[in-house]
Amino acid sequence: MIFFVTTETQQTSSIPNFPFIRPEPFGMPGQYEGLRATESVPQVRSADGKLAWLITRYEDVRSVLMDERLSTDKNNPGYPLQNRFFGTGKVDEEKTFFDMDNPDHGVFRRMFATEFTSKAVRNIVPRIQAIVDERLDRMAAAGGPQDLNTSLSLALPTRALCLIIGVPYADFDRLQEKTDLLVSLSTPPAEAAQASAELRDYFLELIAAKRLSPDDDLISRCIRNFVDAGQLSEVQLASTCRILLVAGFETTASMITLGTLALLEHPDQLALFRTMDDQHVGRAIEELLRYLAVAHVGRRRVAIAELEIAGHTIVPGDGIIIATDAADSDSSVFTDPRRLDITRQGNPIVSFGYGVHQCIGQNLARAELRIALTTLFTRFPNLRLARPSSEVAFDQNAMAYRAVDLPVQW
Ligand code: HEM
């Protein structure tokens, strides 16, 4: 029996808490299927105690994510926060496009989007490969068993983002520590707030240094193109660097670890994976993203105008939780959705969201996953779990569904 870590308060009323519990490591919450089948839009209780309407059907999820009558601004009353600490003490001048609606969202997002196009990511692939090689060299030198989270998965996303942003190599570990503190739900709120302020201050200092000696990186380009033109403040640039670091951290790290576990637990799929060329590996990554659906806390919105969703009237101030993980397992779109099939074609996943807020880092995440998983299984052809899979612990309360650790040997 798999051991699940649960730290949140237990159910106290007939309105269920969200996120729902996943009963098996690779299973989806049992409630989703019934909700999709009956086209129900139930009320659930978010971790901050607020009630919100839960959207689970693929078609509804996509249409709601496109609806501009729903706001992503956490300062709007009724916004259901992912956890009790997020958004508290938020200062307006530190707001990033992550929390903005159009037209501001588009204006600020465009300033950063060029850094994450498929072409921009292709250019840094050799450097991502070098990070993975260095981590696996260390793993090999130290010998097994080792926790894959620590050895590879948590290190890669921060380091890749640091390279893009322009953080000096010597600071990588320090930034990973701060990001770790910020995303972990076990960090006391005061400590999380301190880590957040320290990251912002770190980036403000880095901006000052890059002003004196610019380089070929995101910060230097943003100073030249937008800060100096008066379109972006230094505080906004620093806050955006922080949100980029945080947004891409836990999701990508969890995907590397759980992707490895899923392949090890499906030897037929792993055998196929080993034979795949780049294009087919790309398809396999899409399927792993769909199957594992690690972004399990739902996209969050609040209504700013009246609207109808699947026959339900939503009024201004109503919170909405959009379960992209439920949508990615909707059998009206994905045949036999709980089967891992890394050759699945025409796989229109919503794991990266949909509409204007769709993940800005998706090309980067895909590249990291592809490089991490292919290199890991090539470098260690005998990679295996160092303890039975039945003893792997999963954290259901983290921002991304994840394994607490994954000891491996080879
Ligand atoms: C497997 C890894 C990842 C997953 C599953 C994921 C998932 C998502 C999802 C579902 C959204 C939509 C949020 C919403 O609609 O409210 C999103 C947005 C976002 N993601 Fe990712 N993400 C991943 C990796 C990354 C990376 C590597 C970065 C780093 C650049 C990143 C940065 C962002 C940002 C900044 C947004 C907000 C976009 C906006 O509001 O316009 N993500 N991500």
Residues whose N, C-alpha, C, O or C-beta is under 5 A from the ligand:
A	BS01	HEM	F97 F98 R109 L244 A247 G248 T251 T252 M255 A295 R299 R300 V350 S351 F352 G353 V356 H357 Q358 C359 I360 G361 L364 A365
